[in-house]
Amino acid sequence: MIDVIKARWFQKYRTIKYPMAPPPPLPERFRGVPVVQTQRCQKECDACIQACPVQALERMPGRSCIVTDLGRCIFCGACQDACPSQAIFFDRDHRMSTDKRGDLLVSQERQLPLARGMSDAIHRVLGRSLKLRQVSAGGCNACEADVNVLNTLAWDLGRFGIQFVASPRHADGMLITGPVTRNMASALQATYDAIPTPKIVIATGACAISGGLFRGHDACLDGVHGIPVDLFIPGCPPHPLTILDGLLRLIHRLPADEPADRDPQGGF
Amino acid sequence: MNNKMRVTSNLSAVERRQIPRHDMETFRRIVAEALSAGQRVVSFFGCKTGDAGTTELLMVLADDANSTVGLLSTVVNGSRFESMTPACPQLHLFEREIFEQFSLRPEGHPWLKPVRYPHGDMPAGTGDFYRVEGEAVHEVAVGPVHAGIIEPGHFRFQCHGEEVFHLEIALGYQYRGIEEALGNGANPRGVHLAETIAGDTSIGHSMAYCQTLEALAGREAPVKAQVIRAILLELERLANHTGDLGALSGDIAFLPTASFNGRIRGDFLNMTALLCGNRFGRGAVRPGGVGCDLEYARAKSLQKALAQGMADVRNAVELLFDTPSVLARFEHTGTVPASVASAFGAVGPAARASGVAQDIRTDHPSGFFRFAQIPMMTCDTGDVYARAYVRWLEIQQSVRFIEEVACDLPDGILRTELGPLRPDHVAVSMVEGWRGQLTHVAITDAEGRICRRKVTDPSFHNWSLLAYALRNQQISDFPLCNKSFNLSYCGHDL
């Protein structure tokens, strides 16, 4: 017993103070939201669009503006490497969750509207105690691992009233990862059906949102379809801070109208 | 030996026509002889041939004692061949896979059923399960959706009271079509897909993937890139082994180490992110080299973080192994004897914990491991304790390795251009990932395009061991036994 106490003393108190204090620093080479600054573009250049392995970049019809679909983006940096005129920047902001699929389309002209979270009526019921069932529907275990991290003492998700539970009957919602393989489609639907209403659905990672790297594969269904999604958390996989930010926005624990200050060069 | 199989080494490409093609009878005899002489099956898979109605079966064998890899093949006409599984159990899942992918029936296979249910005609997890009949025998079915934040799989236990007589594991829920996508020409998603074969083994699989391309192109990654790859591979091992020791601790309700290691695992992931910006090493390994530099100042930060991480994990893990109630739960639980581990072709820490001395970094070194050795760690009891303790020994070795090399990087470029791939060649790339040997075999066609890629995750070799380990155990020890292997569902399902 004395050894346990000594080890506890040695390991110190490690739960992060966020959101009461600034979040822990992101890695220097962290890739946040990519934005194409088209005024720097060379004419007739589609290098970034061609280089993207998941077709996340698209030119607006008849315009020079290039739109990035964060729901598809795997944040690999291939576009940045391919750009001959350094027109693409990944910002260093971990915040990128949205309420709607369409909100994930960003460009120089359109900033990311961060999630506003549950409706007030739902918030009254679930805002202070949200139990979630996690379903991996073809996930590569990276999203799952970084969701799991939130349960460690460093992040301590329980202090916000959010808990992952073992049964859908005990859950208020579902957090889905993976591109929804054909072999998991019915289990996913059965889990959704087993959760009592009102229920929240969270699509986590590029796979769950759009199919990600597996979009177009016969074995997958290109992400969540036919189940209404309340929160989209992009990334491949999202950083734990991105997932936490999304969950906290969902339950109104972060100010919704906070302006997204996205300085491409800046950091925390 | 030469007319029996094409003997080569890890990471070298050979011409396809140099691989001896035997009739089925001779093929079976050579394989049986090689396995009884101590070789192991690395991979066994089908390839389409130009002729309709025939399938080529390609076998990759490893001779650990001589650091060689042997390739041989046979062609099956029609839709059946005689199963080799009764004589060589380590082929059982490979033959089921061939049955599923090429509709070739291995006659005499003792338990022939699908592996991944890829065709949509049969839902995953259906079909016959082995059943024990008797008055007091009952069946417990678990999954595909499990209680925790974990991937899907179906487990069927045959129990007598609390005691498990038999466990059958049905997977395939995570089948995403990766092998097909990587085996059809140059896929622009290639290396990214390799990184998602198993998210927790992004470095291992992307290394194996890139090394096949480099071997086929006749190029090698620059030395500096090889050192960075080795550091990344060991960081991946550190994070996962640390996490596993914490999870094992959690499964026996020893909360101090479970809590500490959950956090320390994140510290090791953040060291990977220090190098490449992503906690799982996405973007780090690229064909021809690496995508991130390790400058001197960064290497110093890495060493500092590593020293702190090691101090924390040493404190947490020594507490674990010094606690008698922990040892009482770990020892003699889920025992796999060496003979069983060898028969199933076990790999990685699970094999080494049963006393099967086998490690790709030692036996078939590639890249930087040719110049800097990491001692192989083994135990001999084959129980949960051994699988935990081997991990702890490997953590110490990996830390020592990174400490030695991180601040002493050679100069030079990070990436070389690969150029075209040689036509009609086969390349085998084995990497000792944290779960064990993972293998990519890539084959090019006459135009130098990839026409087949076979991926074998360590989990593919080891899932049967978990089923075996549960025999005559309490069903309540399943989570503990499961975590002591911590196998990948998505790596198996592809």
Interface residues (C-beta under 8 A of the other chain):
Chain A: D3 V4 A7 R8 F10 Q11 R14 P27 E28 R29 F30 R31 P53 V54 I74 F75 C76 G77 R133 Q134 V135 S136 A137 G138 G139 C140 N141 A142 C143 E144 A145 D146 V147 N148 V149 N151 T152 L153 A154 F164 A166 S167 G178 P179 T181 R182 N183 M184 S186 A187 T191 G212 L213 F214 H217 D218 A219 C220 C236 P237 H239 P240
Chain B: R116 Y117 P118 G120 P123 A124 P144 V145 A147 G148 I149 I150 E151 P152 G172 Y173 Q174 Y175 R176 G177 E180 A181 P188 R189 H192 L193 T196 I197 A198 G199 D200 S202 P256 S259 F260 G262 R263 R265 G266 N270 A273 L274 L275 C276 G277 N278 R279 F280 R282 G283 G291 C292 D312 N315 A316 L319 D322 T323 S488 Y489 C490
